[in-house]
Amino acid sequence: MNSLSTSRFGRFLIWSPRLSSTHDLVSHNFSELPVGSVCVSDIQFKGRGRTMNIWESPKGCLMYSFTVEMEDGRIVPLIQYVVSLAVTEAVKDVCDNKGLPYIDVKIKWPNDLYLNDLKVGGILCTSTYRSRKFHVSVGVGLNVDNDQPTTCLNAVLKDISPASILLKREEIIAAFFHKFEKFFDLFIDQGFKSLEELYYRTWLHSGQRVIIEDKIEDQVVQNIVTIQGLTSSGYLLAIGDDYQMYELHPDGNSFDFFKGLVRRKI
């Protein structure tokens, strides 16, 4: 609370040492909570990932969910990108403020966070529509001080500089809300374009070449396209070797979004 400098987000805090899921708590009680409320738990035993996946939730992982209200349904799918960016920028800010080495957390589209080629975090956004507003529940999981199941921020920090002070979950979540509130206001007022340049500097995909499988008369034909950025609806924008522009959608069948992409000409 001493580190928090927001006017709306993160000021109403629910904390528990152990919960089934922070996301379930805020989404099931959305209307009872002030907008911007956050729920934090030290351990989850039914942490939620994308679709029906379980999010591993060991001690040392920063796990929280918070509430956002939005009116324009067209931009609701883009909120996960604003959240991802706020997490990566918050980590940079905390490192800067403590004089620590730079930890370069990257965004893997659409909602994963990577460090040194290993997943260290993820974002989950769900929404319902009531009284002409979208009630968005945002969940964040970030490996701060848990080496398992992949790696964590503090493990990487110790490798770079063994004498470093370690990062605390409280500092990161306070820095996150500071960044998120600023980014969210920009996003609502000016659209995602206002954050695009920073987002592209932080994600892993500019210029990435992806194989698309097209089915033509029962034959599977492989084509290579190059990712250029995001479309206005939040899908991947790519260009083919024939200079045709495409929008890439996940097919919904693959755990890895970059396997099983479906393309549409634009």
Disulfide bonds with the S-S distance in Angstrom:
none
